[in-house]
Amino acid sequence: MPRINSPAELEAFRNNLVSQRDPNKTCITLCSGSACHASGSREVAARFQEEIQQQGLAGQVEFRRTGCHGFCERGPIVVIHPDEICYFQIKPEDVPEILSETIKEKKIIDRLLYEDPATNEKIIRESEIPFYKHQGRIVFGSNGSIDPKNIDDYIAIGGYSALARALLGMSPEQVLGEVKKANLRGRGGGGFPAGVKWEGSRNAPGDIKYVIVNADEGDPGAYMDRSLLEGNPHSVLEGLTIGAYAVGAHEGYIYVRQEYPLAVENVNVAIRQAEEYGFLGHNILGSGFDFVVKVHRGAGAFVCGESTALMTALEGRAGEPRPKYIRSNVVGLWGRPSVLNNVETWANVPLIINNGADWFTQFGTDGSKGTKIFSLVGKITNTGLVEVPMGTPLKDIIFKIGGGIPNGKKFKAVQTGGPSGGCLPDELLDLPVGFDELTQAGSMMGSGGMIIMDEDTCMVDVARYFLEFLTDESCGKCVPCREGMRQMLKLLTNITKGKGKDGDIELLEQLAETLVEASLCALGRSAPNPFLSTLKYFRDEYEAHIKEKRCPALSCKELIAFYIDPEKCKACTVCARKCPSEAIIGGKNLIHIIDQEKCTKCGTCFEVCPPRYRAVRKISGEPVPPPIPEEARTIVKERKQK
Amino acid sequence: MEKDRVDQIIDEHNADPSHLIQVLLDIQVENKWLPREALERVAERLEVPMTRIQHIATFYKAFSLVPKGQHQIHVCMGTACHVRGASRVLDKVQDLTGIRPGETDMDLKFSLETVNCLGCCALGPVVEIDGKAHGKMAPAQTAEVLKNYD
């Protein structure tokens, strides 16, 4: 492939690519993101490649493995273009039929279509499915149509035109001005305006500056950055290069978790291809601007998502943060000005340069512009990645897009912002999502994890869970974080075990205050948020645990017991057979009893008891009723009357 | 691990001390753990003190200073898996294997780790064994899945 040396050459190359591609040619795309790999998309891909040959379709159809489509609940996903026929949960054995029926005969296969649970209607086209219909996908939109390992796919949809425009049509100041005007705020957690950060670096003294992609996505339950980097790595590279030009940097780094092997692979392929085409390296697009990018794999430390810790890790040391009297955009990596933004932030940059700040600011609220990708997970019907304009109410995301809570359960809370965020109750479901709105409500935007909790989730346990996570991840450098969290965790663990005492809540509040005031970095400063927000909105649950030794959500193992209701038990023996601890005594026609001494409270009996009986109950805060007398246990079956 | 192979990895990174973490990662990925001899060689060639290598090897989760079992079990404890009952699945895995997170059994068959999010939340709770994800796990299913790795 020859180098592209000017914007005109890029346009000619693009036009040529587009003219060679017949928009009416059948193209089968298969989601090949990490989440779909886990549900078997590799096997499906192999089968497609084999069957296309066998059915003599080679040349007539194109088969493309794309990035994540976002609807992970229903993966692996196949979309057949140009008709946009969308099939879900594809298994290798479905492949021959898709080819022989849909491709050859133009027949729709009903059983593979999406069925709207509300109307039971089958939906054919991707864009009509409620999960997609209510989203606004500007950053994530191309993920499902391009092959991340093929730069031509990205160029064909207009890729690298923003880079050409910035490098040859705009001065660095103009680029900076546009990003500032767009009020692009960092998508990684803090929501700091990217343009202001860039300007600080640009104006900082020194010739050598760095730009860095933070792909150390550590929040549990958040995987949008991985999906972007896996599915559309060139958009991140293009944004990074534009940023480098604005800041005056000639070297960039991508710090990506080694737990994301596919992202590491795809971004390395993308860098190699961009170098070949002349979008990276020396004299990019003939502009005279030089820029190289290196990939650094993170070895697994949550704190490395923090800017100064990440830069320390990049230098080859243990990633501990440092005090930020001087910000890292002035003194950062190797003591030089360094701009760090996360994957999603960089991916927004080409859009802003191409369409202008005015276009970008039409989406969103006063303080938060553009869109945000959320990973909607937990007790939600449609798990997946959703991109919505800032300002969309929480309830639209959870109910219109997410399809609500499964199994007829009641919504309890939504947790945003990862371990540093908070839990918001149903009273706040009308809250529009935005940086300031979420912070005011006691939570935060964070990187965009949105974990839905239903009535079975114990909020004290959620607070304990996040503190356990952070205690484990604290680097240990400063005392308030290291010791304060340990004490908070101890208290919360005691409460969930029924050992809570009067005064524990007040002590927790004091510790929280110290952490917020005195910790070195954002990890410690925000660590009390899950506790403080659950206390604010669910104080009654804390009190029930402490005063009544009762877990209202029936979730804390030490505070519950399983009990078989003798009125409802039909002695079907299912639970007795499945119980891994052999704690259920009973037999055919003999009402079952749980031996509380042997029971490990794994909940298997509760899950396997046939729904028509529902005889197994969870009990909390009251003694387990004594087993019924032996003579009453035999069930005498009534004869069916004809 | 062969000394030559360690040298080869170091050479791929031009013995650059700022690549220390990358060198250790390559050794870890290939060898599944970091033997003392390999670390000594890295210290010598990259000219970094052993204390710094120890600091890094114990700071980051990816590294192990003890040998690992034949099968690596990762139980996802991410938030989505947690609210769907991952801790009950973990209890069961501990029961069945007799080891706790971070441990390896005596016959080097299983190593058990908890991980913070595997990013396949739609499948939660997830148990990953040797890189293969087992989704929608319930305690009762765990024994059956583990049986396949005997």
Boltz contact constraints between the chains, C-beta under 6 A:
constraints:
  - contact:
      token1: [A, 34]
      token2: [B, 119]
      max_distance: 6.0
  - contact:
      token1: [A, 35]
      token2: [B, 120]
      max_distance: 6.0
  - contact:
      token1: [A, 38]
      token2: [B, 120]
      max_distance: 6.0
  - contact:
      token1: [A, 38]
      token2: [B, 123]
      max_distance: 6.0
  - contact:
      token1: [A, 38]
      token2: [B, 133]
      max_distance: 6.0
  - contact:
      token1: [A, 72]
      token2: [B, 122]
      max_distance: 6.0
  - contact:
      token1: [A, 73]
      token2: [B, 122]
      max_distance: 6.0
  - contact:
      token1: [A, 220]
      token2: [B, 78]
      max_distance: 6.0
  - contact:
      token1: [A, 220]
      token2: [B, 79]
      max_distance: 6.0
  - contact:
      token1: [A, 220]
      token2: [B, 116]
      max_distance: 6.0
  - contact:
      token1: [A, 220]
      token2: [B, 117]
      max_distance: 6.0
  - contact:
      token1: [A, 221]
      token2: [B, 78]
      max_distance: 6.0
  - contact:
      token1: [A, 221]
      token2: [B, 79]
      max_distance: 6.0
  - contact:
      token1: [A, 221]
      token2: [B, 80]
      max_distance: 6.0
  - contact:
      token1: [A, 221]
      token2: [B, 117]
      max_distance: 6.0
  - contact:
      token1: [A, 221]
      token2: [B, 121]
      max_distance: 6.0
  - contact:
      token1: [A, 223]
      token2: [B, 119]
      max_distance: 6.0
  - contact:
      token1: [A, 226]
      token2: [B, 119]
      max_distance: 6.0
  - contact:
      token1: [A, 258]
      token2: [B, 25]
      max_distance: 6.0
  - contact:
      token1: [A, 258]
      token2: [B, 62]
      max_distance: 6.0
  - contact:
      token1: [A, 297]
      token2: [B, 25]
      max_distance: 6.0
  - contact:
      token1: [A, 299]
      token2: [B, 21]
      max_distance: 6.0
  - contact:
      token1: [A, 299]
      token2: [B, 25]
      max_distance: 6.0
  - contact:
      token1: [A, 299]
      token2: [B, 60]
      max_distance: 6.0
  - contact:
      token1: [A, 299]
      token2: [B, 62]
      max_distance: 6.0
  - contact:
      token1: [A, 300]
      token2: [B, 60]
      max_distance: 6.0
  - contact:
      token1: [A, 300]
      token2: [B, 61]
      max_distance: 6.0
  - contact:
      token1: [A, 300]
      token2: [B, 62]
      max_distance: 6.0
  - contact:
      token1: [A, 301]
      token2: [B, 60]
      max_distance: 6.0
  - contact:
      token1: [A, 315]
      token2: [B, 18]
      max_distance: 6.0
  - contact:
      token1: [A, 316]
      token2: [B, 17]
      max_distance: 6.0
  - contact:
      token1: [A, 316]
      token2: [B, 18]
      max_distance: 6.0
  - contact:
      token1: [A, 316]
      token2: [B, 20]
      max_distance: 6.0
  - contact:
      token1: [A, 316]
      token2: [B, 21]
      max_distance: 6.0
  - contact:
      token1: [A, 318]
      token2: [B, 55]
      max_distance: 6.0
  - contact:
      token1: [A, 318]
      token2: [B, 56]
      max_distance: 6.0
  - contact:
      token1: [A, 318]
      token2: [B, 59]
      max_distance: 6.0
  - contact:
      token1: [A, 377]
      token2: [B, 80]
      max_distance: 6.0
  - contact:
      token1: [A, 377]
      token2: [B, 121]
      max_distance: 6.0
  - contact:
      token1: [A, 378]
      token2: [B, 80]
      max_distance: 6.0
  - contact:
      token1: [A, 378]
      token2: [B, 83]
      max_distance: 6.0
  - contact:
      token1: [A, 383]
      token2: [B, 121]
      max_distance: 6.0
  - contact:
      token1: [A, 383]
      token2: [B, 122]
      max_distance: 6.0
  - contact:
      token1: [A, 451]
      token2: [B, 79]
      max_distance: 6.0
  - contact:
      token1: [A, 451]
      token2: [B, 80]
      max_distance: 6.0
  - contact:
      token1: [A, 453]
      token2: [B, 83]
      max_distance: 6.0
  - contact:
      token1: [A, 457]
      token2: [B, 83]
      max_distance: 6.0
  - contact:
      token1: [A, 465]
      token2: [B, 82]
      max_distance: 6.0
  - contact:
      token1: [A, 578]
      token2: [B, 140]
      max_distance: 6.0
  - contact:
      token1: [A, 602]
      token2: [B, 88]
      max_distance: 6.0
  - contact:
      token1: [A, 602]
      token2: [B, 139]
      max_distance: 6.0
  - contact:
      token1: [A, 603]
      token2: [B, 88]
      max_distance: 6.0
  - contact:
      token1: [A, 604]
      token2: [B, 139]
      max_distance: 6.0
  - contact:
      token1: [A, 604]
      token2: [B, 140]
      max_distance: 6.0
